[in-house]
Amino acid sequence: MKIVRSGEFTADRAWGAKDIANMNGVTTRLHWTDEPYKWHINEGEEVFVVLNGVVEMRLREEGIEKSVMMQAGDIFYVAAGMEHVAKPFGEARILVIENEGSV
């Protein structure tokens, strides 16, 4: 059994993570950040759960950039091959579920 108090987690750098679980090659990680990530594409699917803070999720579909603002409790699903980036406004804690080794 493992209990993680996400509100207490911080990292020494943006997007620092705490590994929660690895289930048959699918990882669940808690990230702390106060800076945007980088635009990237994953080979597999990805799920973001904003635990606290406000995060702008941006994605590009067929060359068109779209954006959605997310708050605590919001869940964002990214299909494989979708270019995307997460941009927090201040500190945020985000649970990310993805294939092991994803960027």
Order of alpha helices (4+ residues) and beta strands (2+ residues): beta-beta-beta-beta-beta-beta
